[in-house]
Amino acid sequence: MVYNDLNPALYALFTALKDPTLFQRLLEQLERQDYTQTTFEAAVVYLRLHNDVPGSTEDTVALACAKYQAICMSFNATQASYRTPTPTILAAYDNRLRTLLAVHERLVDYNIQVTNGDALHWMETASAGDVIFLDVPYLYGEQEERRVKGPAYGAFDWDRATHERFLAHAEKTAAKVLICGYSSTLYDERLSASRWRKIDLGSVAKSSARTRQGQTKARAHEIIWLNYDPDV
């Protein structure tokens, strides 16, 4: 099995989660640093300055640690603003650290290959026996559920042309493909009904159910498109 991500920090995080030596060092570093605004801000700065694929084991652990902290200590996991912890939030953070061992064991048991590359490469080289799950960036546009290009994906966001190139590959690949995203006119047009099955998972809150001010977030329909009949 392969886990692929273009984001160097996520690649570093999953690399550290799988490798036994790196995993131990990652845990030690995370446990040494408390959940504080200082820790969060240092992680965000580190990510901003080190956005390339890590070149050493030290870089990998540091980048993985920063990514984990920026996600888990931010409001809505956007890495944009600090989430002030309550006792419940602190308890959840500590518990999440304890569950990382299960993640490590799963990655090792299934011998997951962690890579940093273009997903289109895997679609081109896949065979009929392969299954590819693609959690692509939500398409933005005036007629789409995601109206504007926000900061969520940073430099790894996709414009419309990239989505169209991806969909062209999805139509041609021999593999079994499962795509997750918001309801999309473009995806409905490009993924032919004769080959693709569309499953509406229902209305979901965008990012989080509520804003910082307690207002209800806008909702969108989460869709799965797949080109095969899954075993039930």
Residue pairs with C-beta under 8 A, 6 or more apart in sequence:
1 110
1 111
1 112
1 113
2 112
2 113
2 114
2 115
2 122
3 14
3 107
3 112
3 113
3 114
3 115
4 114
4 115
4 116
4 117
4 119
4 122
5 11
5 14
5 115
5 116
6 116
6 117
6 118
6 119
6 156
7 156
8 51
8 52
8 53
8 54
8 63
8 116
9 47
9 51
9 63
9 64
9 66
9 67
10 67
11 53
11 54
11 114
11 115
11 116
12 53
12 54
12 59
12 60
12 61
12 63
12 64
12 67
13 63
13 64
13 67
13 68
14 107
14 112
14 114
15 22
15 54
15 60
15 64
15 114
16 22
16 23
16 25
16 26
16 60
16 61
16 64
16 65
17 23
17 26
17 64
17 100
17 103
17 104
17 107
18 104
18 107
18 108
18 112
18 114
20 104
20 108
21 57
22 57
22 60
22 61
22 64
23 100
23 104
25 57
25 61
26 61
26 64
26 65
26 68
26 100
27 97
27 100
29 61
29 62
29 65
30 65
30 68
30 69
30 97
31 97
33 39
33 65
33 69
35 73
35 85
35 89
35 90
35 93
37 82
37 84
39 69
39 73
40 69
40 70
40 73
40 74
40 82
41 82
42 66
43 65
43 66
43 67
43 69
43 70
43 73
44 66
44 70
44 79
46 62
46 63
46 66
47 63
47 66
47 67
47 70
47 79
50 59
50 62
50 63
50 66
51 155
53 116
54 60
54 62
54 63
70 79
71 77
71 79
72 93
72 96
73 82
73 83
73 85
73 93
74 80
74 81
74 82
74 83
75 81
75 82
75 83
75 212
76 83
76 207
76 208
78 151
78 152
78 207
80 151
81 212
83 89
85 93
106 112
107 114
119 132
119 134
119 166
120 165
120 166
120 169
122 132
123 132
123 169
123 170
123 173
123 175
123 177
124 169
124 173
126 132
126 173
126 174
126 175
127 174
127 175
128 174
128 175
128 176
130 174
130 175
130 176
131 175
131 176
131 177
131 178
132 173
132 175
132 176
132 177
132 178
133 178
133 180
134 166
134 170
134 177
134 178
134 179
134 180
135 180
135 181
136 158
136 163
136 166
136 179
136 180
136 181
137 152
137 153
137 156
137 157
137 158
138 144
138 145
138 146
138 152
138 181
138 182
139 146
139 158
139 160
139 163
139 181
139 182
139 184
139 186
139 187
140 146
140 147
140 148
140 149
140 150
140 157
141 147
141 160
141 186
143 185
144 182
144 184
144 185
144 186
145 182
145 183
145 184
145 206
145 220
145 221
146 182
146 206
146 220
149 157
152 207
158 166
160 186
163 186
163 187
164 186
164 190
167 186
167 187
167 190
167 191
168 190
170 177
170 179
170 190
170 191
170 227
171 190
171 191
171 192
171 195
176 226
176 227
176 228
177 225
177 226
177 227
177 228
178 224
178 225
178 226
179 187
179 191
179 224
179 225
179 226
180 222
180 223
180 224
181 187
181 222
181 223
181 225
182 220
182 221
182 222
182 223
183 200
183 220
183 221
183 222
183 223
184 223
187 223
187 225
188 198
191 198
191 225
191 227
195 227
196 225
196 226
196 227
197 225
197 226
197 227
197 228
197 229
198 223
198 224
198 225
199 223
199 224
199 225
199 226
200 221
200 222
200 223
201 221
201 222
201 223
201 224
202 221
202 222
203 219
203 220
203 221
204 219
204 220
204 221
204 222
205 216
205 217
205 218
205 219
206 217
206 218
206 219
206 220
207 217
208 217
209 216
209 217
210 216
210 217
211 217
